[in-house]
Amino acid sequence: MGMHHKVQVGEKVISSIDWEMSPDLSFGTFESWGGRERVRNNDERVYYFFVDNWGVKPKLCLMERGVKHAKIMAEIKVPEEIIRKCIEDQGHSSIFEKSYAIDDQVKAWLIENVLDGGDQSLVIPSIDQEGEEDMGPTLPGGADRPYSGDLVHLPATPAIINDDDIGGIIGKWNFFDAELNPQGRFENDFIAGGDSSTLIDRKTSLMWQRGGLDIASARTMQRGIAELNVQNFAGCSDWRLPTMEEAMSLMEPEKNEKGVYLDPVFSKEQPFIFVAAQRKPGGYWFVDYKQGRAFWSSGTIPGGFGRAVRSFHSDADI
């Protein structure tokens, strides 16, 4: 695998760079059934560099990957002409495939300038690596801010959604969607939940995870939700995947300082999430808070993050 170089991220020294690993290969290795021949145990971590081309400018990032685990450790300040050349050589890709393997030129630049005691000013650790919490500001309690607004009852049962249906769903509730309804906005009213890991939207009578579940296949995501209920997460045992409408209700019309179309009270570590909806004739629906839209994937075992939700009926429920 050619793991012979070290990189320092903050106070942590990583000595096992896997030059063969890529975003595409990592899914088959760590998520797909039958693709685990390179993984010795579920606690193993693999580190690799990749190009993130989802934003306005492309970035070179260092990824920490494991079974149901994906975490960006740092951004590497590579010359723009090198990273753009790497992207150009990828050829055409779909709008949902914007994470790329590095090429030989990027690898050579890393070895010469960053690895094995190179220029540490070029390595920018992620916020979490600095030890800061990803959660946003403290939320008020229900007693601190009485609610007198209207209640909105969003569909709460799993659905089959066709391509032609999604525009109507977004328009009906005036959800923001960067392409289908860029002027939309759904007003929430968030207060603190039962503990720091949850919050409540009094507009929709929904309790949400502020963080969420790590990247997984559709099958393993359902297992993750089941585990939350077995563990009685936040004192509750009726957690589920959100419907399309529930997930879209969190979409904000502008990106926050974390780079996602979400209220900053939520974690940024779940940039796109599964919803309780399948597509006819095939596929799974997701809500993408990084791109600000709903989309579907046709993969047989698609990967996504999760953010669990549950309904509640009164303050006594929390």
C-alpha positions as CSV (number, residue, x, y, z in Angstrom):
1,M,0.0,0.0,0.0
2,G,3.0,2.3,0.1
3,M,2.5,3.6,3.7
4,H,5.9,5.2,4.2
5,H,5.3,8.9,5.0
6,K,4.1,10.9,8.0
7,V,2.0,14.0,8.3
8,Q,1.4,16.1,11.4
9,V,-2.1,17.5,12.1
10,G,-2.0,19.7,15.1
11,E,-0.4,17.6,17.9
12,K,-1.2,14.3,16.1
13,V,1.3,12.5,13.9
14,I,-0.2,10.2,11.3
15,S,2.3,7.7,10.0
16,S,0.2,5.5,7.7
17,I,-0.8,7.4,4.5
18,D,-2.6,5.0,2.1
19,W,-1.8,6.2,-1.4
20,E,-4.0,3.6,-3.0
21,M,-7.2,4.7,-1.2
22,S,-9.7,7.1,-2.8
23,P,-13.3,8.3,-2.1
24,D,-14.7,5.6,-4.5
25,L,-12.6,2.8,-3.1
26,S,-13.3,3.8,0.5
27,F,-17.0,3.2,0.1
28,G,-16.5,-0.3,-1.2
29,T,-13.9,-1.0,1.5
30,F,-15.7,0.3,4.5
31,E,-19.5,0.2,3.7
32,S,-20.3,-2.4,1.0
33,W,-21.0,-6.0,2.0
34,G,-18.2,-8.2,0.7
35,G,-15.8,-5.4,0.3
36,R,-14.0,-5.6,3.6
37,E,-11.0,-7.8,2.7
38,R,-8.6,-4.9,3.5
39,V,-10.2,-4.1,6.9
40,R,-8.7,-6.0,9.8
41,N,-11.2,-4.8,12.5
42,N,-13.9,-2.2,12.9
43,D,-11.6,0.1,14.9
44,E,-9.0,0.4,12.1
45,R,-8.4,3.8,10.7
46,V,-7.0,4.5,7.2
47,Y,-5.7,8.0,6.1
48,Y,-5.7,9.3,2.6
49,F,-5.7,12.5,0.7
50,F,-8.5,13.5,-1.7
51,V,-9.8,16.5,-3.6
52,D,-13.0,18.1,-2.4
53,N,-14.6,20.0,-5.3
54,W,-18.0,20.6,-3.7
55,G,-17.5,24.2,-2.8
56,V,-16.7,27.4,-4.8
57,K,-13.0,26.5,-4.7
58,P,-11.6,23.0,-4.7
59,K,-9.7,21.8,-1.6
60,L,-7.1,19.1,-0.9
61,C,-8.1,17.3,2.3
62,L,-6.8,14.5,4.6
63,M,-9.5,11.9,5.4
64,E,-9.7,9.6,8.3
65,R,-11.7,6.5,7.3
66,G,-13.0,3.5,9.0
67,V,-16.0,1.2,9.2
68,K,-19.0,3.5,9.3
69,H,-16.6,6.4,10.0
70,A,-15.5,9.3,7.9
71,K,-13.8,12.4,9.2
72,I,-11.9,15.2,7.5
73,M,-8.7,15.8,9.6
74,A,-7.3,18.8,7.8
75,E,-7.2,20.9,4.7
76,I,-3.8,21.1,2.8
77,K,-3.0,24.5,1.2
78,V,-1.9,23.2,-2.2
79,P,-1.2,25.6,-5.1
80,E,-4.4,26.2,-7.0
81,E,-3.0,25.4,-10.4
82,I,-2.0,21.9,-9.2
83,I,-5.3,21.0,-7.7
84,R,-7.3,22.4,-10.7
85,K,-5.2,20.3,-13.1
86,C,-6.0,17.2,-11.0
87,I,-9.7,18.0,-11.4
88,E,-9.5,18.6,-15.1
89,D,-7.9,15.2,-15.6
90,Q,-10.9,13.6,-13.9
91,G,-13.0,14.3,-17.0
92,H,-16.8,14.7,-16.8
93,S,-18.5,13.8,-13.6
94,S,-22.1,14.0,-12.3
95,I,-23.2,16.8,-9.9
96,F,-23.2,14.3,-7.1
97,E,-19.6,13.0,-7.7
98,K,-17.3,15.8,-6.6
99,S,-14.8,14.0,-4.4
100,Y,-11.7,12.8,-6.4
101,A,-8.6,10.8,-6.0
102,I,-5.3,12.7,-6.1
103,D,-3.0,12.4,-9.1
104,D,0.8,11.8,-9.2
105,Q,1.5,15.6,-9.3
106,V,-0.4,16.2,-6.1
107,K,1.3,13.3,-4.5
108,A,4.7,14.5,-5.4
109,W,3.9,18.0,-4.2
110,L,2.8,16.6,-0.8
111,I,5.9,14.5,-0.4
112,E,8.2,17.4,-1.3
113,N,6.4,20.2,0.7
114,V,4.3,18.8,3.5
115,L,5.1,15.2,4.6
116,D,8.0,14.0,6.9
117,G,8.6,17.3,8.7
118,G,7.6,19.6,5.8
119,D,5.9,23.0,6.1
120,Q,3.3,22.7,8.9
121,S,1.7,26.0,8.0
122,L,0.3,24.3,4.9
123,V,-1.7,21.9,7.1
124,I,-4.9,23.4,8.5
125,P,-6.5,21.1,11.1
126,S,-10.3,20.8,11.1
127,I,-12.2,22.6,13.9
128,D,-12.8,19.3,15.7
129,Q,-9.1,18.5,15.7
130,E,-8.5,21.8,17.6
131,G,-10.8,20.4,20.3
132,E,-13.7,22.7,19.7
133,E,-17.3,21.5,19.8
134,D,-19.1,21.4,16.4
135,M,-22.4,22.2,18.0
136,G,-23.6,25.8,17.7
137,P,-25.0,28.3,20.2
138,T,-26.9,27.4,23.4
139,L,-30.6,27.1,22.8
140,P,-33.3,28.6,25.0
141,G,-35.7,26.4,26.9
142,G,-39.4,26.4,26.2
143,A,-40.2,28.4,29.4
144,D,-37.6,31.1,28.3
145,R,-39.4,31.8,25.0
146,P,-43.1,31.0,24.9
147,Y,-44.3,29.9,21.4
148,S,-47.5,31.4,20.0
149,G,-47.0,30.6,16.3
150,D,-48.9,28.2,14.1
151,L,-48.1,24.4,14.1
152,V,-47.3,22.7,10.9
153,H,-47.9,18.9,10.7
154,L,-45.5,17.5,8.1
155,P,-45.9,14.0,6.7
156,A,-44.3,11.5,9.0
157,T,-44.6,8.2,7.2
158,P,-42.2,6.6,4.7
159,A,-43.0,7.4,1.1
160,I,-42.3,6.5,-2.5
161,I,-41.4,9.7,-4.4
162,N,-41.1,9.9,-8.2
163,D,-38.8,12.5,-9.9
164,D,-41.8,14.6,-10.9
165,D,-43.1,14.7,-7.3
166,I,-40.1,16.5,-5.6
167,G,-40.8,19.9,-7.1
168,G,-44.4,19.8,-5.8
169,I,-43.3,18.8,-2.3
170,I,-40.8,21.6,-2.1
171,G,-43.2,24.2,-3.4
172,K,-46.1,23.1,-1.2
173,W,-44.1,23.8,2.0
174,N,-42.0,26.6,0.6
175,F,-38.8,24.7,1.4
176,F,-35.5,26.3,0.2
177,D,-33.9,24.3,-2.7
178,A,-30.9,25.9,-4.5
179,E,-32.3,24.8,-7.9
180,L,-36.1,24.2,-7.5
181,N,-37.0,27.0,-5.1
182,P,-34.1,29.4,-4.4
183,Q,-36.5,32.0,-2.8
184,G,-38.0,29.5,-0.4
185,R,-37.8,29.5,3.4
186,F,-39.4,27.4,6.1
187,E,-39.3,29.2,9.5
188,N,-38.4,26.9,12.4
189,D,-38.6,27.6,16.2
190,F,-35.8,25.7,17.9
191,I,-35.5,25.3,21.6
192,A,-33.4,23.0,23.8
193,G,-34.3,19.3,23.9
194,G,-34.0,16.9,26.8
195,D,-30.2,17.2,26.7
196,S,-27.4,18.9,24.8
197,S,-27.6,16.3,22.0
198,T,-31.1,17.1,20.9
199,L,-33.3,20.1,20.1
200,I,-37.0,20.6,19.4
201,D,-38.7,22.5,16.6
202,R,-42.0,23.8,18.0
203,K,-43.1,24.8,14.5
204,T,-43.3,21.1,13.5
205,S,-43.5,19.3,16.9
206,L,-40.3,17.4,16.1
207,M,-37.3,16.5,18.2
208,W,-34.0,16.2,16.3
209,Q,-30.5,15.0,16.9
210,R,-28.2,18.0,16.8
211,G,-25.5,15.7,15.5
212,G,-26.3,12.4,13.8
213,L,-25.1,9.1,12.5
214,D,-21.9,8.4,10.6
215,I,-21.9,7.5,6.9
216,A,-23.4,4.0,6.3
217,S,-25.3,2.0,3.7
218,A,-29.1,2.0,3.7
219,R,-29.1,-1.3,5.6
220,T,-26.6,-0.3,8.3
221,M,-28.3,3.1,8.7
222,Q,-31.5,1.3,9.8
223,R,-29.4,-0.7,12.3
224,G,-28.0,2.5,13.6
225,I,-31.5,3.9,14.2
226,A,-32.5,0.7,15.9
227,E,-29.4,1.0,18.2
228,L,-30.4,4.5,19.2
229,N,-33.8,3.1,20.4
230,V,-32.2,0.2,22.2
231,Q,-29.9,2.6,24.0
232,N,-32.9,4.9,24.8
233,F,-31.0,7.8,23.3
234,A,-31.9,11.1,25.0
235,G,-34.4,9.1,27.1
236,C,-36.5,8.1,24.1
237,S,-37.0,4.9,22.1
238,D,-39.0,6.0,19.1
239,W,-36.3,7.5,16.9
240,R,-36.6,7.2,13.1
241,L,-35.3,8.5,9.8
242,P,-37.0,11.8,8.8
243,T,-39.3,12.0,5.9
244,M,-38.4,14.1,2.9
245,E,-40.6,16.9,4.2
246,E,-39.1,16.8,7.7
247,A,-35.6,16.8,6.5
248,M,-36.2,19.6,4.0
249,S,-37.8,21.7,6.8
250,L,-34.3,22.1,8.3
251,M,-32.9,23.6,5.1
252,E,-31.8,27.2,5.4
253,P,-31.6,29.6,2.4
254,E,-28.0,30.6,3.1
255,K,-24.9,28.6,4.2
256,N,-23.8,29.1,7.8
257,E,-20.2,29.6,8.9
258,K,-19.8,25.8,8.8
259,G,-20.5,25.7,5.1
260,V,-23.9,24.0,5.1
261,Y,-27.5,25.2,4.6
262,L,-28.4,24.5,8.2
263,D,-29.0,26.5,11.4
264,P,-25.7,26.6,13.2
265,V,-27.3,24.7,16.2
266,F,-26.8,21.5,14.1
267,S,-23.5,19.7,13.5
268,K,-21.9,20.0,10.0
269,E,-20.6,16.5,10.1
270,Q,-23.7,15.1,8.4
271,P,-23.7,17.1,5.1
272,F,-26.2,14.8,3.3
273,I,-28.7,12.4,5.0
274,F,-30.9,9.5,4.2
275,V,-34.6,10.2,4.3
276,A,-37.5,7.7,4.7
277,A,-38.3,7.8,1.0
278,Q,-37.5,5.6,-1.9
279,R,-37.7,6.4,-5.6
280,K,-39.8,4.7,-8.2
281,P,-38.6,2.8,-10.3
282,G,-35.5,2.6,-8.0
283,G,-33.1,4.5,-5.8
284,Y,-33.0,6.2,-2.4
285,W,-33.7,9.8,-1.6
286,F,-31.3,12.1,0.3
287,V,-31.3,15.7,1.5
288,D,-28.0,17.4,0.8
289,Y,-27.3,20.4,3.2
290,K,-24.0,21.1,1.5
291,Q,-25.5,21.7,-1.9
292,G,-28.9,22.8,-0.7
293,R,-31.1,20.3,-2.5
294,A,-32.8,16.9,-2.5
295,F,-31.4,14.2,-4.7
296,W,-31.5,10.4,-5.2
297,S,-28.9,7.8,-5.7
298,S,-29.4,4.7,-7.8
299,G,-26.7,2.6,-6.2
300,T,-27.6,-0.8,-4.9
301,I,-26.0,0.1,-1.5
302,P,-25.8,3.9,-1.4
303,G,-24.0,5.6,1.4
304,G,-25.2,8.5,3.4
305,F,-25.3,10.1,6.9
306,G,-28.2,10.1,9.2
307,R,-30.0,12.5,11.6
308,A,-32.7,10.9,13.7
309,V,-36.0,12.5,14.5
310,R,-39.0,11.7,16.6
311,S,-42.4,13.3,17.2
312,F,-43.5,14.7,20.5
313,H,-46.8,16.1,21.8
314,S,-46.1,18.3,24.8
315,D,-43.4,19.6,27.1
316,A,-44.1,16.6,29.3
317,D,-42.8,14.4,26.6
318,I,-39.3,15.7,27.1
